[in-house]
Amino acid sequence: MDALKNYKLSMREKTGYAMGDLACNLIYTTVCSYLLFFYTNVYGLPAEIVATMFLVVRVMDAIVDPIVGTFVDKHTFKYGKFRPYLLYGAFPFAVLGILCFSTPALSEGASILYAYATYIGLSLVYTTINIPYGALTAAMTRDNKEVVSMTSIRMLCANTGGLIVSFGIPVLVTMISGSYTGEESRFGWQVTMGLYSVVGALLLLYCFSQTKERIQIDPSNDEKLRFVDVFKQFKVNRPLVVLSLFFIILFGMMAVMNSIGTYFVTYNCNRPDLIQWYGLIGTLPAFFLLPLVPTFNKLVGKINLLRISLALGIIGCAVTYVVPAENITAIMVARFIGSCGIIVAGGFMWALIPETIEYGEYKTGKRLSGMIYAIIGFFFKFGLALGGIVPGFMLARFGYVANQVQTPEALEGILLTTTIIPILFLALAFIDICFYGLDDKRYHQIITELEQRHQQESHSAEEGQLASSTL
């Protein structure tokens, strides 16, 4: 009997689940892509101060994420173990998103404290939503084919959110304020973020209403879990270690490119009118490539698929480095080539997380969905934070000054951050994924054994209850 036959999902449920990532991207991708630019060019904070703030928040995440993951794993509520966080976190997430892009009239010191408070608040709420949202995948199905299918839809929606952010933000801000930079654009940023945040909150509520937790965990599993179990995973769960490193490397690279892209188009290409089109080309391949990811996976296998994708990303960055920035056609073609590879790799990697959860349960006897997503979530968010840390320090190092013509040194710094630094990240990711070591055949064997274990445990529990009732 196929252990996976009872875990098929309807298209409606897959799409409903995917709406959660669209919601998160409307808010958090705006933060990752534009908050550095907003703080330096709109709110007027020094680049080095902002870069330090991004680093501080990620250190805080290193402490908070495993605590949240442990709490999620150890508690089950009326609406399930993971879904309630979507319901109760939607409104606070929206409010803090708006506050992050608001500019109260404060002194420089008070403005820095306000930026810290709102960004930390948003990061905490995002953690309490995103960890259980990600873990919900492993609670909906054990079937890896269904996971890949659902993840492809999820990433399609995530990239739709990215497109709405990258293309829509500059257009809406400029439409409302007449400019996307400088003090005169502050109201436009606040109104635009208000719109995105409200829509994001509503989509989170829709995701909550359309999903179902099918994998029922034995309540004794919650009692057995300890905070230290998260550290044991790093000893026995090699796929998790490899995937965690892959997340921080790849999403670090993506965040750096997203954050520096606005500067590159504005100053190196000298075409600020093309910012939204640069963002569009960076997202557009998702709409025809992500639906094909399950097919690509069948044809070449997961590791080869990731290798090919990373190679395309390297080629795109290399072309951008060697062609003149004034050659807009070549720049856009390079952007398209690199984005094809990066989007496939960035989308497919999410489908591997449930495998690490099942592998961890197989090795330790404990199912740590929340903890493992907390681990992945930390590396994911630290990677995203590199989009503020690396460009922030690079801009400061090469003498960038906001809202003026840049020196040749500053332009060189922007170019290096757009191309050479991402190439280094991609090369590290290429090496890392070679050590994953969990192929489809091995994964199916693990799932079959886990199903047999659960059936034996259920049978033993029923016998115990029957014996108790006869005494």
N, C-alpha and C positions, 0 to 999 in steps of 0.2 A: 504494500500500500504506500502510495506517495505521501510522505510526511507534509508536503506543501500544498496539498489539494484544497485545504480549507482556508487558505489565505489569499484568495483572489479578491481584488478590489474593483469596484465600479469606477467608470471614468468620472462620474460626478464626485465621488469621494476623493479620488486623486486630485481633481481640479480644486475641490474645496480645500484640501490640505495645502495645495500649492499657493492659494491665495494668501496664506500666512506669510510666505516669503516675499510676495509682492508687497504686502503691508510693511514688513520690516525694512525692505529696500527703499520704499518711498521716504522713510524717515532716516534710517541709519546710513544708507548709501549717500544721502544728502550730507550727513555729518562727515562721512569719510572722504567724500569728494570735494566738499566746498567749505568745511568749517575752518581749515587752515587759511584759505583765501579770504573767508569772511572776517576772521579775526585780524589778519594783517592788513587787508585792503579796505575793509568797511568799518570795523570796530576800532582799528588803529593800534592793535597790540604789537609789540616787537616780536619778530619771527622766533628769536631764541627763547623768549618767554613761552610762546605757544608750543614750541617743540618740547620744552621741559614739561609742560602741563600734560601733553599727550603721553609722555613717558611715565609720569607720576600716576596717571589714571590706569595705565596698563599694569603697573606694579600693584596697585590696589586690586585690580582684577585677579591677579595671581593669588591673592588671599581670599577674595570673595567667591570666585567661581567654584572651587571644590566644595565650599561650604553650602552654596546653593544646590549644587549637584547632589550632595549627601542628603540635604533636606528633602529634595524632590524624590529621591529613591526611597526614603524612609516614611513617607506620608502618602496616604490615599484619601481622597475627598469624595464628596457626593457625586461629582461629575467625572471622577476618574483620578488617575495619578498625574497626568500631564495636561489634559485639556483645560482644567480650571484656570491655569495661569494665563491663558489666552483671553479668557473672559474678564478676569479682574485686573489684568495689566494693561489692557488696551487704552483706557482713558488716561492714566498717569503717563504712559509712553507718549501720547499725543501732546499733552500739556508741556512736558519737559522738552520735546522737540521744538515747540514754539519758543519756549524761554531761551533755548540755546542760540536762537537766531534773533533775539531781541536785544536792543542796545539802550539800556537805561542811562540817563545822564549822570555819570559817576566820575569820581577822580580816577586816575590811572590805577592806583592801588586797589580801589574798590571795584573797578572794572575787571581786574585780574581775578579778584576773589569771586566776583559774580560768575565769570567764565568757568572757574574751577567748580563752583557749586552746581551750576546747571549741567555741565558736562559730566561730572561725577554722578549726579542724580540720573541723568539719561542713561549712562552706562550701567548703573545698578538695575534700573528697570528693564533695560534691554536684556541683561543677563537672566533675570527672573522670567522673562518671556522666551528667550531664544533657546535656553538649555532644555526646558520641557518640550518646546515645539520640535526641536531636533530629535529628542528622545521618543517623541510620539511615533515617528516612523517605525521604529523597532517594536512598538506596541500594536501597530496596525497589521503587520504581516511578517512572516519569516521567509517568504518566497523572494529570493534575490532578484528574479526576473521582474516581479512586481515592484520591488524596491527601485530597480534601475528605471523602470517605466515611470513610476511616481516621481522619482528624482529628476528625470528628464523634463517632466511637466513642471515640477517645482522650479527648476533652473530656468525654464522658459519664462515663467512668471517673474522670477527674480530678475532676469535680464530685461523683461518688460519694465519692471520698476526702475532698473538702471537706466533704460532708455528714456523713460519719463523724467528721470532726474537729470541726466546729462544733457538732454536736448531741451527739456521744459524749463528747468530752473533759470538759465540765463535769459530765455525769452520772456518768461513771466515777470522776473525781477525788472528787466529793462522796460517792459510794457507798462508796469505800474509806476516805476520811479524815473524812467528815462535813462537810466544807467545801471550797470550791474556792479559798479565799484565806487568807492568813495562814500562820504557821509550822506550824500543825497540819495543813495540807494537803500538806506537802512529800512525804511518803511516797506519797500518792495520785497526785501528779504523776509521780513516778519510776516507779511500777508501771504506770500508764496508758501512759506513753511507751515503757516496755519492751515492752508488748503490741503497740503500734502499730509499733514498730521491727522486731520479729521478723517480723510479718506482711508488712511492707514489703520486707524482705530476701528472703523466700520468693517474693514476687510478681516481684521483679526477676529472680530465677533462672528463673521460669516464662517471663517475657518473652524472656529469652535463648534458651530452648529452642524457642520457637515462631516465631521470625523468621528470615528469609533475606535475604542481601544479593545482589540480582540485578544491580544496575548495577556491572559490573566495570570498575574504573578501570585504565587503562594504567599499569604500574609507572613508566614515565618521567614520568608526572604527579607522582608523589611526589618524584622527584628535582628537578623544575623548581620546586617550591614553595619560597618564601622567606617569612620572617616579614613582610617589608615588603609582601608581596602584600595583606595585610589592609588596609593604608592605601590602596593603589591602588583597592580596591573602593569606597571612599568617594568617589573621584573619578569613577568610570565607572558605578557601579551606583546610580542614583537610587532605584529601588524599595527597595533595601536601606536607604538612608539614611532614607527616609520610614517604613519599617516599624520600624526601630530606634527612632526617636523615638516612634512609636505605642506600642511596647512599654513604654518607660519611663513614658510619660504614663498609659496605661491601667492597667498593673499597679501603678504608683504610687498611682493613685486607688483601685484595688481593695484594695491592702494597707493604705492609710490607713483605709478604711472597715471592713475586717476587724479591724484592731487597736483602733480607737476604739469599735467596736460594743459590746464588753463594758462599757466605761466608760459609754457612753450609756444602755444599758439599766439598768445598776446604779444610776447616780446621777441622770440626768435623768428617766428614766421611773420610777425608784424601784421597779423590778421585777426584781431579780436572779434571781428564779425563772423568768424568761422568756428568759434568755440563750440556751439551747439552741434555743428556738422561733424567736427572732430569726435565729439562724444557719441553722435549717432553711428558713425562708422565703427567705433569701438564696440558697439552693442548689437548692431544689425546682424552679424553672422549668427547670433544665437537663434534667430527665428527660423532659419532653415537647417542649422547644424544640430541643435539639441534634440529635435524630434528623431534624428537619425542615430543618436548615440547608442540606443539598444542594438541597432543593426551593426554599427561599427564594432561594438563590444563582441558580438557573435563572430564577426569576420576575423578580427586580429587579436582579440583577447585584451584584458584590462591593462596589462603592463605595456604592451606594444602601443595601445591606443594612447596612453599617457606620454610615452616617449615621442611618438609622432607629433602630438599636440605641442609638447614643450619645444621641439625642434622648430616648428613653425613660429612660435613666439620669439625664439632667438633670431631667426631670419628677419622677422619684421623689425625688431629693434636694431639689428645690424644695418639694415638698409636705411633706417631713419638717421643713423649716425653718419653714414658716408655721403648721403645726398644733401645738397644745399637746402637750408630751411625755406628759402624763397621758392623752391620747386614744390608748390602745393600739391600738384598731381601725384608726384612720387611719394610725398609724405603721406598722403591719404591712402595710396596703394599699400605702402608699408604698414600703415596702421591697420588696414583691413586684413592683410596676411597674418600679422602677429595676433590680431584679435581672434581670428579663426581658431588658432591653436590654444590660446589662453582660455577662451570661453569653453571649449570642449573639456580641457583639463580641469578648469575650475568647477564645471558642472558635474563631471563624472565622479570626482573625488568624494562628493557627499554620499554617493551610493555605496561607498565602501565602509562607512561608519557602522551600519548595522552588522556587517561582518565582524568587526572588531568586538562588538557587544556579545555576539554569539560565541566568538572564540574565547572571550574572557569568561563567559559562563561555563564553557566547556572545560577550561583549565582550572577554574577555582570553585565551581559550583554555585557562584553568586552572580545574579544578573544585575549589573551596574549601569543601567541605561542612563540615568541622570548624571552619575559621576563621569562616565565616559564622554557624554556630550559636554559636560563641564570642562573636561580636559581639552577636548577638541575646540570648544567655545573659547577657552582662554587663548589657545594658540591662534585661532582664527582672529580674535579681536586684537591680539598683540600684533599679528600680521597687518591688520587694518590700521593699527596705530602707527606702524612704520610709515604709513602714508603722510602722517604729520611730522613724525620724528626725523626721518631721513631727509625729506625735502626742506623741512624747517632749518635744520642745521646746515644743510648744503647751501641754502639761500643766504644764511647768515655768514657762512664761511667764504663765499665768493662775492660778498658785498652787495647783495640785492637791496634796493630801496624801493618801497612801494610807490606806485602811481607816478613814475617818471621814466625817462629813457635810460636803459640799463647799460652798464659798462661792458666791454668785451669779456671781462672776467666773469661778470654775473651771467652773461649769456652762455659762456662755456659751462658754468656750473649747472645751469638749467638743462643744457644739452646732455651733459654726463648723467644727470639724474633721470633724464627721460630715456636713455639708451643703455649705457654701459652698466649702470647699477642693476637695472632689470635683467640684463644678460647674465650677470653673475648670479642673481637669484635663480634664474631658470636653469643654469648649469648645476647648481646645488640640488635643485628639485629633481633633475634628471638622474643624478647619482643616487639620491635618497630612495626613490621609488623602486629601484632595482632590488632592494632588500625586503620588499613587502612579503613575498613568500607564501601567500594564501590564494591558491588557484581555485577554479570553480569546482573541480572534482573533490578536493579536500574540504571545501566549504560545505558541499552537499553531504559528505560523510559526517561532518560535525553536526549539522542540523538533524540528520536521521538519528544519531545517537542521543542528542538532547531530547528529541520527541520520545524516544524509548525511555529515557530517564524519567521524564515527566509522567508518562503513562504508569510506570512502576510506582512512582511516588503517590500518584492519585489512587492506584489500586491498593497500596499499603494503607493509605489514610482511610479509605472506605472500609477495609477489613478491621482497622482499629475502631472505627465508629460502630461497626456491627458488633464487635466483641464487647464494647462498652455497653451497648443497648441491651445485650442479653444477660448482663450481670445483675 
